[in-house]
């Protein structure tokens, strides 16, 4: 019984370590610094998404308040 529990603990530790390695790998790739042209595109994309969400919110309010 003790050997079974030890095997499970070792296996759990391996899985935890793999997840930790995978998480640090994704953080390293996500924090890659991009050039100035990418930051401009990111700004335009953020503005476009924000505007789209505002439009959806406006439509939802119009329908819920029966302003159509």
MMTF fields as JSON, N, C-alpha, C and O atoms, coordinates in Angstrom:
{
  "mmtfVersion": "1.0.0",
  "mmtfProducer": "UNKNOWN",
  "numBonds": 271,
  "numAtoms": 272,
  "numGroups": 68,
  "numChains": 1,
  "numModels": 1,
  "chainsPerModel": [1],
  "groupsPerChain": [68],
  "chainIdList": ["A"],
  "bondAtomList": [4, 2, 8, 6, 12, 10, 16, 14, 20, 18, 24, 22, 28, 26, 32, 30, 36, 34, 40, 38, 44, 42, 48, 46, 52, 50, 56, 54, 60, 58, 64, 62, 68, 66, 72, 70, 76, 74, 80, 78, 84, 82, 88, 86, 92, 90, 96, 94, 100, 98, 104, 102, 108, 106, 112, 110, 116, 114, 120, 118, 124, 122, 128, 126, 132, 130, 136, 134, 140, 138, 144, 142, 148, 146, 152, 150, 156, 154, 160, 158, 164, 162, 168, 166, 172, 170, 176, 174, 180, 178, 184, 182, 188, 186, 192, 190, 196, 194, 200, 198, 204, 202, 208, 206, 212, 210, 216, 214, 220, 218, 224, 222, 228, 226, 232, 230, 236, 234, 240, 238, 244, 242, 248, 246, 252, 250, 256, 254, 260, 258, 264, 262, 268, 266],
  "bondOrderList": [1, 1, 1, 1, 1, 1, 1, 1, 1, 1, 1, 1, 1, 1, 1, 1, 1, 1, 1, 1, 1, 1, 1, 1, 1, 1, 1, 1, 1, 1, 1, 1, 1, 1, 1, 1, 1, 1, 1, 1, 1, 1, 1, 1, 1, 1, 1, 1, 1, 1, 1, 1, 1, 1, 1, 1, 1, 1, 1, 1, 1, 1, 1, 1, 1, 1, 1],
  "groupList": [{"groupName": "UNK", "atomNameList": ["N", "CA", "C", "O"], "elementList": ["N", "C", "C", "O"], "formalChargeList": [0, 0, 0, 0], "bondAtomList": [1, 0, 2, 1, 3, 2], "bondOrderList": [1, 1, 2], "singleLetterCode": "X", "chemCompType": "L-PEPTIDE LINKING"}],
  "groupTypeList": [0, 0, 0, 0, 0, 0, 0, 0, 0, 0, 0, 0, 0, 0, 0, 0, 0, 0, 0, 0, 0, 0, 0, 0, 0, 0, 0, 0, 0, 0, 0, 0, 0, 0, 0, 0, 0, 0, 0, 0, 0, 0, 0, 0, 0, 0, 0, 0, 0, 0, 0, 0, 0, 0, 0, 0, 0, 0, 0, 0, 0, 0, 0, 0, 0, 0, 0, 0],
  "groupIdList": [1, 2, 3, 4, 5, 6, 7, 8, 9, 10, 11, 12, 13, 14, 15, 16, 17, 18, 19, 20, 21, 22, 23, 24, 25, 26, 27, 28, 29, 30, 31, 32, 33, 34, 35, 36, 37, 38, 39, 40, 41, 42, 43, 44, 45, 46, 47, 48, 49, 50, 51, 52, 53, 54, 55, 56, 57, 58, 59, 60, 61, 62, 63, 64, 65, 66, 67, 68],
  "secStructList": [7, 2, 2, 2, 2, 2, 2, 2, 2, 2, 2, 2, 2, 2, 2, 2, 2, 2, 2, 2, 2, 2, 2, 2, 2, 2, 2, 2, 2, 2, 6, 7, 7, 7, 7, 2, 2, 2, 2, 2, 2, 2, 2, 2, 2, 2, 2, 2, 2, 2, 2, 2, 2, 2, 2, 2, 2, 2, 2, 2, 2, 2, 2, 2, 6, 6, 7, 7],
  "xCoordList": [0.829, 0.0, 0.867, 0.59, 1.925, 2.797, 3.516, 3.706, 3.919, 4.613, 3.664, 4.082, 2.391, 1.399, 1.226, 1.18, 1.131, 0.97, 2.205, 2.088, 3.398, 4.63, 4.681, 5.102, 4.254, 4.234, 3.278, 3.576, 2.123, 1.152, 1.702, 1.503, 2.394, 2.97, 4.048, 4.121, 4.884, 5.935, 5.32, 5.78, 4.292, 3.624, 2.987, 3.053, 2.375, 1.768, 2.832, 2.609, 3.987, 5.076, 5.567, 5.874, 5.646, 6.072, 5.08, 5.477, 3.798, 2.771, 2.821, 2.696, 3.002, 3.089, 4.29, 4.197, 5.422, 6.624, 6.438, 6.882, 5.789, 5.526, 4.627, 4.851, 3.619, 2.716, 3.458, 3.233, 4.344, 5.121, 6.015, 6.12, 6.66, 7.526, 6.72, 7.161, 5.559, 4.703, 4.254, 4.202, 3.933, 3.476, 4.593, 4.355, 5.812, 6.909, 7.249, 7.64, 7.106, 7.354, 6.36, 6.739, 5.085, 4.08, 4.26, 3.99, 4.71, 4.948, 6.097, 6.04, 7.137, 8.273, 7.869, 8.328, 7.025, 6.628, 5.618, 5.592, 4.788, 3.788, 4.398, 3.857, 5.515, 6.109, 7.18, 7.965, 7.218, 8.181, 7.899, 6.777, 8.934, 8.755, 8.622, 9.41, 7.632, 7.401, 7.834, 8.072, 7.925, 8.344, 7.256, 6.137, 7.579, 6.592, 5.404, 4.305, 5.609, 4.481, 3.453, 2.258, 3.896, 2.958, 2.179, 1.004, 2.815, 2.104, 1.01, -0.043, 1.249, 0.225, -0.957, -2.11, -0.663, -1.747, -2.533, -3.758, -1.822, -2.49, -3.419, -4.518, -2.984, -3.822, -5.08, -6.181, -4.915, -6.08, -7.034, -8.253, -6.473, -7.317, -8.082, -9.263, -7.41, -8.073, -9.185, -10.258, -8.937, -9.96, -11.14, -12.294, -10.862, -11.939, -12.773, -14.001, -12.125, -12.858, -13.686, -14.829, -13.114, -13.863, -15.086, -16.166, -14.919, -16.046, -17.122, -18.314, -16.706, -17.657, -18.435, -19.64, -17.742, -18.428, -19.399, -20.473, -19.032, -19.956, -21.197, -22.305, -21.014, -22.17, -23.09, -24.312, -22.513, -23.322, -24.064, -25.232, -23.399, -24.045, -25.193, -26.253, -24.985, -26.036, -27.243, -28.382, -27.008, -28.112, -28.865, -30.095, -28.132, -28.768, -29.632, -30.752, -29.118, -29.903, -31.127, -32.209, -30.97, -32.111, -33.206, -34.386, -32.824, -33.822, -34.468, -35.685, -33.647, -34.211, -35.098, -36.054, -34.792, -35.618, -36.68, -37.422, -36.748, -37.726, -37.674, -38.693, -36.464, -36.265, -36.2, -35.971, -36.392, -36.27, -37.509, -37.606],
  "yCoordList": [-1.197, 0.0, 1.252, 2.211, 1.234, 2.402, 2.634, 3.78, 1.551, 1.718, 2.292, 3.086, 1.892, 2.423, 3.92, 4.69, 4.328, 5.752, 6.523, 7.62, 5.961, 6.635, 6.791, 7.834, 5.759, 5.853, 6.947, 7.691, 7.045, 8.072, 9.468, 10.39, 9.621, 10.921, 11.295, 12.445, 10.332, 10.607, 10.992, 11.93, 10.276, 10.584, 11.971, 12.717, 12.317, 13.634, 14.725, 15.781, 14.473, 15.448, 15.654, 16.779, 14.567, 14.684, 15.515, 16.37, 15.264, 16.016, 17.488, 18.359, 17.77, 19.152, 19.851, 21.006, 19.148, 19.734, 19.991, 21.02, 19.071, 19.275, 20.483, 21.268, 20.631, 21.785, 23.083, 24.088, 23.055, 24.244, 24.619, 25.792, 23.618, 23.883, 24.42, 25.34, 23.859, 24.311, 25.751, 26.552, 26.08, 27.435, 28.446, 29.527, 28.111, 29.061, 29.216, 30.301, 28.144, 28.24, 29.184, 29.996, 29.087, 29.952, 31.398, 32.313, 31.622, 32.99, 33.6, 34.772, 32.82, 33.345, 33.729, 34.752, 32.939, 33.268, 34.404, 35.173, 34.53, 35.593, 36.953, 37.97, 36.998, 38.273, 38.706, 39.609, 38.071, 38.448, 39.883, 40.227, 40.702, 42.104, 42.208, 41.628, 42.941, 43.103, 44.498, 45.378, 44.669, 45.95, 46.994, 46.69, 48.226, 49.311, 49.125, 49.592, 48.443, 48.246, 47.297, 47.446, 46.325, 45.418, 46.118, 45.817, 47.046, 47.741, 48.636, 48.804, 49.208, 50.016, 49.178, 49.583, 47.997, 47.09, 46.636, 46.522, 46.376, 45.934, 47.021, 46.727, 48.277, 49.388, 49.496, 49.65, 49.416, 49.482, 48.322, 48.495, 47.138, 45.971, 46.157, 45.822, 46.693, 46.911, 47.951, 47.79, 49.006, 50.03, 49.439, 49.725, 48.618, 48.014, 47.058, 47.055, 46.258, 45.323, 46.087, 45.719, 47.153, 47.961, 48.6, 48.62, 49.119, 49.721, 48.683, 48.964, 47.497, 46.419, 46.03, 45.786, 45.974, 45.627, 46.727, 46.439, 47.985, 49.082, 49.004, 49.286, 48.623, 48.471, 47.356, 47.507, 46.248, 45.134, 45.562, 45.218, 46.307, 46.799, 47.743, 47.685, 48.607, 49.54, 48.8, 49.14, 47.801, 47.012, 46.305, 46.268, 45.744, 45.047, 45.997, 45.653, 47.186, 48.17, 48.62, 48.768, 48.838, 49.249, 48.198, 48.527, 46.953, 45.88, 45.741, 45.589, 45.795, 45.601, 46.767, 46.578, 47.97, 49.132, 49.405, 50.383, 48.549, 48.639, 49.995, 50.657, 50.386, 51.663, 51.499, 52.474, 50.305, 50.049, 50.518, 50.392],
  "zCoordList": [0.0, 0.0, 0.0, -0.721, 0.821, 0.899, -0.425, -0.832, -1.104, -2.384, -3.443, -4.287, -3.399, -4.336, -4.122, -5.082, -2.864, -2.548, -2.981, -3.527, -2.743, -3.16, -4.675, -5.174, -5.418, -6.875, -7.329, -8.264, -6.663, -7.027, -6.745, -7.536, -5.616, -5.264, -6.271, -6.705, -6.645, -7.626, -8.968, -9.619, -9.374, -10.634, -10.59, -11.567, -9.468, -9.312, -9.369, -9.961, -8.756, -8.804, -10.231, -10.625, -11.016, -12.411, -13.217, -14.01, -13.013, -13.733, -13.349, -14.21, -12.069, -11.606, -12.223, -12.64, -12.28, -12.866, -14.361, -14.87, -15.065, -16.489, -16.711, -17.633, -15.874, -16.0, -15.735, -16.409, -14.747, -14.428, -15.604, -15.962, -16.202, -17.356, -18.527, -19.215, -18.755, -19.851, -19.608, -20.542, -18.365, -18.037, -18.242, -18.78, -17.821, -18.003, -19.472, -19.904, -20.254, -21.687, -22.342, -23.187, -21.958, -22.572, -22.136, -22.915, -20.909, -20.444, -21.229, -21.6, -21.486, -22.233, -23.648, -24.158, -24.293, -25.655, -25.684, -26.645, -24.656, -24.634, -24.345, -24.778, -23.622, -23.251, -24.241, -23.952, -25.399, -26.428, -26.87, -27.241, -26.821, -27.198, -28.707, -29.453, -29.143, -30.574, -30.996, -30.169, -32.289, -32.832, -32.715, -32.301, -33.078, -32.972, -33.906, -33.605, -35.049, -35.958, -35.355, -35.609, -34.56, -33.903, -32.8, -32.587, -32.096, -31.026, -31.606, -30.991, -32.777, -33.436, -33.87, -33.718, -34.414, -34.806, -33.6, -33.648, -32.516, -31.292, -30.773, -30.304, -30.855, -30.408, -31.265, -30.738, -32.597, -33.48, -33.234, -33.254, -33.002, -32.743, -31.438, -31.356, -30.413, -29.131, -29.269, -28.689, -30.027, -30.246, -31.011, -30.689, -32.019, -32.805, -31.96, -32.055, -31.144, -30.281, -29.259, -28.985, -28.691, -27.72, -28.368, -27.778, -29.578, -30.286, -30.588, -30.46, -30.984, -31.244, -30.004, -30.067, -28.876, -27.626, -27.215, -26.687, -27.452, -27.159, -28.041, -27.584, -29.3, -30.197, -29.723, -29.736, -29.307, -28.798, -27.542, -27.363, -26.674, -25.456, -25.799, -25.177, -26.782, -27.189, -27.751, -27.43, -28.579, -29.137, -28.022, -28.025, -27.071, -25.948, -25.132, -24.755, -24.862, -24.111, -24.901, -24.332, -26.195, -27.02, -27.005, -26.89, -27.119, -27.122, -25.752, -25.645, -24.698, -23.357, -22.941, -22.189, -23.419, -23.084, -24.141, -24.048, -25.132, -26.23, -26.92, -27.113, -27.284, -27.966, -29.476, -30.193, -29.962, -31.402, -32.111, -33.332]
}
